C-alpha cells in the first residue's frame, strides 16, 4: 500500500482497475468534518462510529489539515465527537470504550498539533466548547477514574494511562497546557495510589502511573497550589510508598542490568584480545559505546518522592534480595528496536514478583544501593546533555538525602553494612577494581566513594562546575552530621583528601581558562573549608588519633598546592577585579592550613638535618607531627558546621523546567510509539457484547 493510500485511510481495493474504496470509519470521519450534523440523517451515527476500528492516523491528519475558517464551521461537530467519546467510556460494550479512548488520544494530539500557536482557551473551545468544558472534563476524569479503579480489563487500564500521558504531554511545556487545570480540579491522585499499592496492578501499570504522577506534580508548581504536590507530600500509607519505591527500584535495576550486560558484551571476544595486546589505549573509546540512554522520568519521580515526602525516606533503606544478579536464566522481554535502553518499564515478571526467595548466599539490596549504582553509571560521562541532566538530578537527590536526619541515621548505621559495587570509569593510570575486594560497610561510605570517584574523573577542559559544587556540598553535609552525632566512620579518608588536593591543583593549573567561565574561588573555598572541618572538628569524628595525624601529614606533604593557592588568591584579592571579594574569602579560609604548614615544615626539615636523613619516611614525618602538636596555634573559625539547606525555588526552577520539557517530549514520543495495538485490543474484546 502506498503512503498516499495509507494517509487517506484506504484499506481495500475491489480490483486493480477500480478506484480504491474508503473504509467506513473514514467516510464517517469525513461526515464529522462536513458542516452538517452527522447524526441529522443517521440517528445511530455515534453508536455505529464507536463500533468501528479507529483510524488514528487519518483522524489526526484530518484535524491537523483544518484551517482557521473550517475550524469555526466544524467546531460543533468536533465538540459533539468529544462529548460522545466521553459518553462511550461509560458503555458496557468494551470495544466502544477502547475506540473512544483511542479517539480521544487522536483528538488531543490532532488539535494541539494544528493549533501550536493558539491559546489554551482556543484549544479547549475547539475540543469541548468553552461553556461546556468544565462538565465535559469532569465527566471524562470521573470515567477514567472508574476505569482505573475498577475490576475491568488490564488493557483498558493501560490505555487509560496512555491517554492521560498523551493529554499531559501534548504541549512541549506542560505548564502551558490549560486543559490540565481540569485534571487538577478533578484529581486522579487516589487512582494512581491505588495502582501503586496493589502488587498486581503495579506490575502492569506502575511505571506509567509513576511517570504520570511525576509530570502532574510539575504542572505550574511555582505559580499556583498544585493539589498533586500537596497530596504527595502527606502520603503515609506504607503499601503505597513501598509500591512507588518498588517501581523506581525495578526501573533503575533494569537500567543497571542492561548496562552491565552491554559492558560484558564489549569486554569479550576480539576487543579483549586487542586490548591485552596494545594496552588500554582504546578503553575510553570503547566505554563511549556503552552509553545507555538515561531515564530522567523515573529519576524525576524518585526526586519528587524524596523531596516532598518525609515518609518516603524509609523506603530507601528497606532491604530485599539483590535482583540484578539473576540466579536462573531469564527470557528477555522483547522491546521495539526504536526504544532506547533504559527508557522502557521493567519486565512484568520482575514487577509481579517483588518478594523473591531469600538465598543465604545472595546479598540484600535496597533502593538507595540501586540508585547509587545507577548514579555511578550516568555520572561517568557528562558530555551528553541528557547524561549531564541525569548526573545533576542524581546529585540533587543525594543532596536531599544527605540533609535528612532519618536518612543520615541509616546511612551511618554500623549495623546496616552493604557491599556496593559502584561502576568506575576506565582510566589509564589505575586498575579496574575487583568486585570481590569491596568491603561490607555502612552506606555512607558508598556515597563518599561516589563523590570521590566523580571528583577524580572529571577534571577536564569542559569543567562541570555545577556538579563539582554539589559533590563537595554533599560531602560537607555528611561531615556535619558525623560531627554533630560524633560518629567515627571507618573510612579511607586519605582518598578523599588526596582527591580534594588534586582538585585544587587542577583549578590552579587551569586558572585562566576556568575563570573565563566560572567562579573557581567559590569551589576552592568549599574545598578549603572541608579541610577546615577536619582540622577543627576531626577529633570528634575521625576514627582514630592516627587519622588526625595522617590529615596533617597530607597537608604538609602537599603543601606546595596550598602555598600556590594562597599566592594566587592573594594576588587576585589585592587587585581590583570581579573576583576580588571571592578570592579574599579563600585567603581568610587558608589561615589554619597555612599555620599547619608553617609550623611543621621547619620542624620536619630540622629533624632531617639533625638525623642526616635526605628523605624522611612517612612514619618519621608522622613522629615529628605527633611530637609537635602542643606548640601549634590555630584560629577558631565560625560556621564551618553550618550549611544552606536545599531549596528548589528559585535556584533550581530553570533546571527543572527544562528537564520536565525534555521528559515530556520523550514520553510523548514513546506513547505514540507504544500505544496498545488496536488488533490486540479488538481481539481481546471481540467476544464481549
N, C-alpha and C positions, 0 to 999 in steps of 0.2 A: 504493500500500500504506500502510495507516495505521501510526502509531507503535506501537500495541499489537501489531499483527501482526509488525512488524519485531522488536520486543523478544522476542517469543515464538518467533522463528525460523520464521515461517510463510511459505513461499515460493510455494505454488501452490494454486489453488482448482479443484475438479472442476467446479463450476457455481455460479452465484450463490445457489442455494437450499440448497446443501450446506455443511456445516461445513468450513472450510479444513483442509487436510492439513498435518501437520508433516513437514518434510523428515527423511530417515532419520537424518542425523547428530544432529539434535536429539533424536530418540527414543533414540538410543544414549547421548547425554549424560544423559538422564533416567534411564536404567538405571544409570549410574555414580552418580547421586545418590540411588539407592534403596539399601536396606540390603543386599540380596543381592549376591554377587559376580557381575558381569555376564557373566563367562566360564563360569559354572557350567552354564548351559543352552546356551551357544554357544561352543565351544572356539575358534572363529575370530574371536571378538569383536574382539580387539585388532588383528588383521590387517586386518579389514574397516574398523575405525574410521579407520586412517591412510590408507586409500584414499579416504575421504570429504573433501570440501571443508570446511575448518574454518569453523564459525560463531563467530567470535571474540566478537562482541557477546553472543550468547546464553550462551556458556560463562562469560565474565567476570561477567555479571549473575547467573547461577546461583550462582557462587561467592560473590558479594557478598551474596546473599539468604539464605545458610545461617546459621541461628542457632546458639548455643552447643551445645545438646544434639545437633542434627543433625550438627555437626562431628564429635563423638565417634562417631556412628553410621556416618558415611560415610568416616571417615578412612582406613580400609584401602583403599577404592576409589580415593580421591584419590592415596594413596601408589602404588597399582598403576598409575594413569594416568601419574604422573610417571615411574615405572620403565620403562613401556613406551614412553613418549616418548623416553627416553634410548636404549633399545634400538633404536628405529626409526631413530635417527640413523646407525646402522651399516648400514642396509639399502642394497642396490644400487638398489632402486626409488626414484628421485629424488622422486616425488610423496609417498611416505611420509616422506622426510626433510623436505620442505617443510612438510607438515602437522604433523609432530612439532615442528619449530622454532616454528611459529605457535601450536601448542597450549601449548608451554612459556611463550611470551610471555603468553598468556591466563592460565595458571596463576599465574605470578609476580605479574602485575598484580591478578588477581581476589582471590587470597589476601591480598595486602597491603592492598588497598582495604577488605576486610572486617575485617581484624584490625589496624587502625592503632594501637590501644591495646595490642595483645598484645605479649609479649616476643618477641625474635628466636627464642628456643628453641621457643616455641609454634608459630611460623610454620614453622620447619624441621620440626617434628614433624608438622604438618598436611600439608605438601608431600611429605615423604620418609619420615617415621618417623625419630625421633632416632637410634635404634640403627643404622639403615642409611644415614644421611645422608652420612657420610664417603665410603663406597664409591659411593653414587649420584652425588655431586658430582664425585668423582674420574673416574668414567666419563663424566659429562657434559662436563667440561672437556677430557678426552682426545679425545672425539669432536669437539668444537668445534675443538680444535687441529688435528686431522687434516683437517677440512673447510677450515679457513682456510689451511693449508699445502699442501693437495693441489692436483692439476691440474683439479679439478672446476669446476662452473659458477660464474661470477662472481655470479650472482643468489643462489646458495646462500651464498657467502661474505658477500655483503651482508646476507643475512638472519641469518647467524650473528652479525655485528657488531651488528645491530639488537637481537637477543636479548640480547647481552651489555650493551648500553647500557640496555636495558629492565631487566635484572637489577640493574645498578649504581644506577639512579635510581628504583627503586620506593619508597624511603623519602626523605622530604624531606632528612634529614641522612644522608648516605651512611655516616658512621661508626657509625650505629645499625643498619646493615644487616648483621646477623650472618652471613647467607649468604656475604658477601664474604670471611669468614675462609677458606672453602674455595677461593675464587678466589686468595687469597694463597698458600695451600699448593700448589695446582695451577696454577702460573703459566702465563699465555698471553703473557708478555712477548716471547718469541722469535718467536711467530707475528705479533705486532704489528710487530716489527722487520722480519720478512721481507716484510710488506706494504709497508712504507715504503721498503725498499731496492730493490724491483723497480719499474721505470718503469710497467709496465702495471697491476699491482695497485694501485700508489699512485694512479694516475689514477682507478681505480674506487672504491677504498675508503680512500684516505689520510686524508681528512677525518674519517670516523668513527673510524678507528684512532687518530688523534692525540687526538681528544676523549676517547675511551675511556681512553687511557693517562693523560691529564691527570687524569681523575677517579679512576682507580685509585691514582695516586700520592698522592692526598689522603685515602685511607682511613686513618683513625686515625693520621695521620702524626706526631702529637705524643705518642701514647700507647704505641706499640709499634714494633718494627722492621718497616718496610714493605718487602718484597722488591722492589717496583717502583721505589722510591726508590733502593735500593742498586744495582740493575741499571742504571737510567737514568744514574746518576752515573758509571759506569765504561765506558759505551759509547764505543768509539773507532773503530768501523767507519765509514769515510768515506762510502760509498754510503748507509748508514742515516741518518747525521746529515744528509747533504745532502738525503735524501728527506724527512726531518722538516721541514727548513728550507723545502723547496720547497712542501710542503703549507701551512705557515703563510704563506709568501710569497704563494701564489696566493689564499688566502682573504682576506688583507689587501688585495691588489691588486684583487680583485673588489669589495670594500667601497669602496675609493678610487674605482674607476671608476664605480660606481653613484652615489656622492655627487657626483662631477664631472658626470655626465650630468644628475642632478637639479638641480644648481646652474645648468648651462647652460640647462636647460629653464625654470627660474624666471626667468632673466635675459632671456629672449626675449620677443617679441611685445608685448602690451599693457602688461605690467608695466614693460618697458624704456622705453616711451614715457612712461608715467606718472611714473616716477622722474626722467626727464630734464626733465619739466615742473615738478615740485614739489620737486626736490632729493632729498636722501637721507632724508627723513622716515620712510619705510617700510622702510628697509633691515633694521633689526633684526627687524621683524615677518616680513619675507619670509624672513629667514635661519632663523627658527624652523621654517618649513615644510620646510627642508632636513634637519631632524633625522632621521637614518637610524639604525635600531636597531643598537646596538653588538654586537660578537661577543666576549663575555667568555670563552667556552670556548676559542677559538683563542688569545686573549691569555694565558690561564692556561697553555696548552700551551707557548707561547713563554717565559713566565716560568720554568716548571719546567725547561725545557731550558737556559736561560741561567744560572739559579740553581744547578742541580745538576751540570751537565756542563761542565767547563772546555773540553773539546774542541769544544763546540758554538759557542763564541765565533768560531772560524774561519769557520763557516758564514755568520755575519752579514755578512762582508765579501766573500764570493765574488761576483764580478761576472758578470752576464749581461745580455742586451739588455733595455731598458726595455719591459715588455709591457703597460703600462696606457695606451699610446698606439697603438691598433690602426692598422696601415698599410692594411689592407683591411677592407671591411665584414664584420662577423661576424653570424651569425644568433643572436639572444639565446636562451639556454636558458629554456624556459617554466618558470615556478615557480607554485606554487599561490597564489591570492590571499591566503590566510591566513598565508603565510610572510613575516615582515618582512624588509626588505632587510638584507643583511649577515649573516644567520644561516644562509644556505644554503651548501653547499660550492660551490667554483668549478666552472664548466662542465667537462665531461670533455675537450673539445678543448684547453683551457688546460692541464689536468693531464697530458694524454698527450703534450704537445709542449714539454717543458721546454727543449729545445735549439732555439731559434728561429734563423732565418738572421740573421747579423750584417749589419746595414745600417750603412755608414760614417757616415750622417747621423743614426743613432739612438743616443742616449746609453745607455751601460750603466747598470745599476742593481744593487742588491743588497737583501738582506732588511732591512738596517738603514735604508736610504733609504725603502723601502716602509713600514716601521714608523714612521719619523719623520713621514711624510705622514699616516699613519693617526692618529697621536697628535695631530697639528696639527688634525685634524678633531674628534676626540672631546673634546679639551681646550677647544674653543671655548665649549661650553655645558655647565656642570656643575650646572645646576639639577635635572635629572632624576637619580634615584638610580643608574640603570644607567650613565649617562654619567659621573657622579661616580666610580663604582667603576672604570670603564674608565680614566678620567684618572689615578686613583690607581695603578692597576696599570701603566699606561704609565710613570709616574714611578718606580715601584719597579723596573721592568725597566731603565730608564735609570740608576738608582742602581747596580744590579748591574754594568752595563756600564761606568759611569764609574770604578768602583774595581777593574776588572780590568786588569792590566798589558798583556796582549796586545791587548785591546780599545782601550785608550788609545793603544797604538802605532799601530794602523791608523787610529784617529780623527784622529790628529795627523800622519799620513804625508803629507808635502808632494808625494809622487809619486802619491797617490791623490786626485785632485780631482774633485768632482762638482757638478753644478748641482741643488740640491734645492729644488723648488718647494713650500714649505710653504703650507698654507691659512691665511689671515689673516682674523680676524673683521672684518666690515664695521663701520667706526666713522665717525662724522660728521666727525671732525677730521683724517682722513687719507685720502689717495687710495689706491685699490686698486693694489697693486704689479703692474707688468707683468712677466710671466714671463720675457721675453727679457732683462731687465736683471739677472737673477740671475747673479752671477759663479760661475765654477768654482773651488771651494775645498776644503780638507780637511773631512772630515765633522764634525769637532768644531765648526766654525762653524755648521752647521745645528742641532746640539744647543743651542748657546748662543743662536741665533736663536729656537729654540722656547721656551727658558726666558724670554728677554726678552719674547717675544710673550705668554706666559702672565702674566708679572708686570704688564704694562701694561694687560691687558684684563680683569682680574678683581678690580679694586678696587671692591667693591660692598658693599651692606648685609649680604647673606648671605655673609660673607667666608670663603672656603675656606682657612682657616689651615693645615690639614694639607698641602694641595697647595703652598702657598707655602713652607713649611718644606722640603719635598722639593726644590722648584726651586732654592732658594738652596743647599742642601747639594750638589746635583749640580754647580752652578757651582763650589763650593768644591773638590770632589774633582778636577775638571778643572784648576783652577788649581794645586792641589798637585802634580799630575803635571807640568804645564808648568814649575813652579818646580824640581822635582826633576831633570827632564831638560833644563832650560834651553832650552825650546822657545819661540822668539819667534814667536808666532802673529800673522799679519797679519789682524787682526780690528778691526771698528769698536767699540772698547772704550767709546767715549763713549756709545753707545746703551745699553750695559749700565749704566754709571754713572748715566746720566740716569734709567733705569727704577728703579734701586735708590733713588735720592734721592726720586723721586716716590712710591715705596712708603713710605718713612719719613714723607713729608709726609702721606700718606693715614692712616697709623697715628696721627699727631699730631692730625689733624683729627677723627678718629673715636674718640679715646681712650676716652671714657665708654661708648659703645655697644659697642666691641670688648672692653673689659676685663670686661664682664658675661659674656662667653662664652670669651674666650681670654687666654692669657698673651702679650700682644703684645711683652713685653720680651725674650722668648726669640728671636722673629723679628728684632726690632731689633738684638739682639746679633749674630746671624748676619750681618745686612746690614753692620753697622759693621765686623765682623771681615773681611768681604770687602774693604772699603776698606783695612783694616789690612794685608791680604795684598798689595794693590797698592802701598801706601806702603812697606812693609818690604822686600818681595822683588821689586817691579816691575822693578827694574833687571836681574833675571835672566830675565824672560820677556816684558816688553813689547817690541814690535818695534823701536822707536827711542827715542832720548832725548826726542824731541819728544812721544811718547806719555806719557812720565812728566810732562813739563811740562803737557800737557793735563789729566792727572789732577788736578794741583794747581790748575789753572785752574778745573775743575769744582767742586772742593771749596770754593774761595774764592768763586766765582760764586754757589753755592747755600748760602753759609754760614748764612743765616737758618734753613734747615731744621735744620742741625746744632746751631745755637745753641738753637733751640726744643726740640729733642730733649734737649739737655743740661739745660735748665731743667726739663723735665718729669720726667726720671729723677732729677734731684737732689731735686725736690720729693717724689717718691714714696719715694725711698730714705731720706730724713730723717724720714719719718713712720712710725708703726707701722702695719703692714698686711700682707696676704698677699703683696704684690708687692715688699716692701722689698728682699729679697735679690736678686731677679731684676733690679730697676731699678739696684741698686748695681753689678752686673756691667757694665751698659751704661755707667754713669758712668766706670768704670775703662777700658773699651774705647775711649772717646772721647778719651783723653788726647792721642794724636798728631794726630787730626783737628783738635782744638781748638788744638793747638800750631801747626799749619799756618795756620789761620785767624788766630790772634792774632799770628803772625809776619808774614804777608804783607799783611793788611788795612791796617795803618798805613802800610806802605811804598807800597802802591798809592795810598792817599789822599794821601800826601806827594808822590808823583810827579805826581799830577793837580794838586795845588796849585802846585807849583814850575813846572809847564809850562802852567798856566792852562787846563786841559782839564776840562770839566764831566763828560764821559763818555768813558772810555777804550775804545779798540777792543780786540778780543781779542788782537791782535798786541802791543799796548802792554802789556797785563796780563802776557802771556807773557814779555815782555822783563824786566819787574820780577821775575817769578818766577825766571827763569834767573840773574839777576844777584844774587839774594839767598839762594841755596841754602846758601852757606858758613856763614852765621850761624844757620841753623836747627838747633835741637837736638830730637832725637826720642828716645823711650824704646824700648828693645828689648823687644818683647812675646813671651813664650814660647808655644809650642803653636799658633801660627797655621797652620802647615802640617801639623797633625795632625787626623785625623778618626776618628770612631767607625765601624767597618765595619758594613755591613748585616747584620742578623740577623733571620730570620723569627720565631723563637721567643724571647721571648714577645710582643714588641711588635706583630707583625702577625698573630698567631694568630686573634684575633677577626675581623679583616677577612677573612682567607682562609676562615674557617669560614662566614661569611655569603655570601661570594662563591660558594663551591662549592655552597651550598644553592640560590642563585639560578640558577646554571648547571644544576644537576641538575633543577630544576623545568622549565627551558626545554627541556632535552634530552628529558625525559620527554614533554613536550607534542609536540615535533617528531617523536619516534619513533612516537608513536601516530598522528600525522597522516600520517607518511611511510612507514609500514610498507608494504613492497612489495605491490603489487596482487596479490591472490590469482589473479585471472583471468590476469594476465600470466604469473605463475609456473606455473600449471597448464597454460597453453597451451605454455609452453616445454618442460615435461617430459611432456606428454601422449603423445609418441611413444616415450618411454623406458619400457621394461617392467622 
